[in-house]
Amino acid sequence: SVVYLQIEAEVQRRKQLTHQSVERRAIISKCYKPKHPEVYTLQDSFLAPEFLEIERFCTSPGADLQGLLSYLESFSDKRIYRLPVFTEQFCHALVEELENFEQSDMPKGRPNTMNNYGVLLNELGMDEPFLTPLRERLLPITALLYPELGGACLDSHKAFVVKYSLHEDLDLSSHYDNAEVTLNVSLGKEFTEGNLYFGDFNQDPTPVPKYIEVEHVGGRGLLHRGGQIHGALPIASGERWNLIVWMRSSAVRNQLCPMCRRKPELVPAEGFGDGFTEPPREELPPPVNVCAL
């Protein structure tokens, strides 16, 4: 019964998250003065020239997986890929902006129960001008890499920045993401160790999982399946900031919730929710919901 009460309390807490987030965003929008307002709107100049080259290839006639793989670094057979995403200058400006926000007296929602330091980027107002266009520009890439996970129709996201330092969060234990495809970009600053490690895909566990380690490279992103079990090893010095974008395909998750592995039972939510959509009724736009379980 103690366990039941704990679960019920957690369900109630989660049901309040969206409403609390909307309230925080309203306060931040009204009261917060950005240090680098330009970083809130995605521009080509923020993107690494190599990313633009990959984008050109993927949107060209006859683009295929083999051709795309020649532009990417691949790790083992786990379908984990590294690609250039942002310039060093943009990473530096974004981290400065996030530090400025952290030092302000604005209300702050944390990314999840595992990350106590970091920023929910929708609360900063970055969803529409920055993150949605970034997700859409990744679609030609994810369509080739992850077609069976809805890579061509990733239609919502949850994006946040995580921060690791010696006196705050040091590491992150094994987990998988509430996402079909995850993008994890290293923003800096200076740090040692803190590699990511990857194990099995959550639907294909083995008795003795084989783990691989992947190093962070500034400005570069890792693309992986959301269901890939992974974690972050402890940093040894410095401070590490990463942009995480959980990308979701309603076409996939409407059939089966990736977290509870059941047909989702939905409750209304504001914004992107968890990326589930109701069947359209008449001509109303479909709301985006969260799984009630």
N, C-alpha and C positions, 0 to 999 in steps of 0.2 A: 504493500500500500504506500510505503514511503516512495518507492520508485514511481508508482503511478502519479503521485502528487507532484513529483519532480518533473515528470513528462508533461503533465497538464500545465504546470507553471511555465515550462518552456514553450508549449504551444501558444499559450496566451501572450507570452513575451513576443513571440514571432509575429503574431497577428497585429501587434501594436507598432511593429518596426516601420511599416510603410507610412503610417500617419505621422509618426515622430519625425521621419526623414523629410516629409513634405513641410512640416513646421520649421525644421532647421533650415531647409533650403530657402524658405521665404525670408527668414531673418538674415541669412548670409547675403541674399540678393539685395536686400535693402540696406544693410549696414557695412558690409565688408568692402574695403578698398584694395583691389589687387595691386601687386607690385609690378607684374608684367602682364597687363591686360591682353597683349597680343597672343599669348599662348593659349587662350581660350577658344580660338578659331583655327581649325586646321588649315595650314598653307603648304604648298608644295615645297617651299624653302625649308620646312621643318623635316622633310623626309629625305633620307639618304639617297644620293643619286642612284645607288645600286637597287634600292627599292623601286624607284621610278622605272628603272630598266626591266625589273622583274614584272612590274605592272604592265608595261608595254608588251612584253612577251606574252603574258597570260591573256591579254585582250586582243592579240593578233590572230588572224585566221590560221587554223591548223595547230594552235597551241595544244600541247599534250603533256602528260605527266612526266615522261622521260626527259623532254626538253626542259621542263620546270626544274627537275631535280638537278640539272647541271648548274643551276644558279644557287642552290641551297646546300648547306651542310646537313648530312643525315647522321643519326646516331643509332647504331645497331639496327634491329629489325622492328623497333617499337614505334615507328612512324613519328619520330620526334625530329623536327627540322629547325635549323637556325638560319635567320635571314637578317640582313641589315634593315632597320626600320627608320631610326631618327638620326639626325646630325648630332654631333657632340655639343654644338652651341645650343640647340633646342633642349637637349637633356639638362644642360646646366641651368637654363632659364626656367624650365619647369620645376626643377628641384628647388630653386630659389623661391619660386612662387609658392610652392607647397610649404616650405619652411616659414615663409611670411604668414601664411594662413595658420600654421601650427602655433606661431607665437602670438597670434591675435586672440582676443577674448570671445571669438565666435563659438557657437555650439558646434560640437564635432561628433559625428557618428563614426564608429569604427567599422572596418570592412566586414568582420565576422567574429565569431567567438574565439578563433584561433589567433587572430592578429589584433593586438591591443594598441598598436601604433600604426597610423596610416590614415588615408583620407578616402571617403566615398566621393567620386568625382561628379556624380549627378548632383550632389548637394552644392557643389561649387558652380553648377550651371554649365558643365562641360559636355553634357549628353548631346544636345542638338547640334551645336556648332563644331564640335571636335570629334566626339567618339562615334556618333552615327556615321559621318562621312568616312572615318578611318575603317570602321567595320565594313562599310560598303566597298571600299577600295581593296579590302582583303578578299572579298568574295571570289574574284576570278582565280585567286591562289588556292583558297580553301575548297573551291569547287573541284579542282583537280586533285588535291591531296586527300580530301575526306568526303567523297561523293555519297557514301552510305550513311554519313552522319548529318546530312542536310547541308554540306559545305557550300552548295550553290544558293541556299535560301536561309542563311543565318539572319533572322529578322529582328533580333533584339539582343541586349547585352546587359551585363552588370560590370562596371569598371571601377577599379579602386587602385590606390597606390599603397604598397606595404613598405614599412621601414624597419630595418634591423640595425641595432647597435649594441654595444657591450652592456649598457645599463638598462636596456629596454628588452624588446624581443630579440633573442639570439638566433633562433632556429624555428622550424615548423615541422611538426611530426607528420607521419604518413597520412594521406587523405586523397580523395578524388574530388573533382570540382562539379558544381551544379551547372554544367555546361556541356554542349556537344564538342566545341573546340575552344581551346584556351590559347591566348597570346600572352606571353610573359616577357616584357622588355626591361632590360637592365638600364637604369637611368644614371647610375653612379652611386655614391660619390667615390671616395677611395676606400677600399676594404680588402681584406685578405680572407681567403677560404670562403665558406658559405656556399659551396656548390649545391646545385639541385641534384637529387637522386630520383630515379624512376624505376619502378618495379613492374608488376603485371598490369594488364588491362583488367578492370574490375570484373568483367564478365568471363575472363579466362584465367582464373587463379591456378597456380601450380603449387605442389606441396613444398617445394623449396624455390621461392622466387629468385630470379636473377636480377640484381640491381645494377644499373649503370649510373655513373656520375657525369654531370654536364656542367661545365664552367660558364659563368656569366661573362659576357663581353659587352662593354659599354655601347649603348645605342643599338645593339642587336637584340632581336626577339626570338624566343622559342615558340614554335607552334606545336601543340600536342593535343591528343584526344582528351576531352574533359575527364573521361573515365579512367585515364591512366593513373595508377597509384603513384604518388610522388611526395616529396617533402624537401626541406631545405636544411642542410647541415649548418652547424653553428659558425658564425663568422668569428675570426680570431682577432681582428682589429678593424677600426674605422667604422664606416656607416654605409649601409646599402639600401638603395631605394629602387623599387621595381614597380612598373605599371602592369597590372593584371587586367585583362579583358576576358570575361567569361562570355562567349558568343553562343547564342541559342537558336535552335531551329524549331519553331512551333509545329511544323509538319511532322517532326520526329517526336518531340516530347508530348504532343497531344495524344499520341498513341500509348506512351509508357513514360511515367515519371522517372527520370534518371536517378533519383535518390531513393525512392521507396519501391521502384520496379513494379508499380501497379498502374492501372488506368487512372489518370488523375481525377480527383474530385475537387472541383474548383470553388474558390471563394473570390469575390471581387478584390481587385487591387488597383492602385493608381500607378501611372507610369508604365514601365515595362514589366512590373511584377517579377515573376520568375520565368516569363517567356511563354506561358501557355495561352492559347486563345480559344474562346468560345466559338462554336459554329456561327456564322453571320446570321443575324435575324433581320428580316426586311432589308432596309438600306442603311441601317446603323453601322458605323465602323466597329469591328470586333474589339471588345476590351481585352486587355492583357491581365492575366490572373496569376495567382500563386496556388500551388498544390496545398490542399487543406490538411494533409496528413503530416 
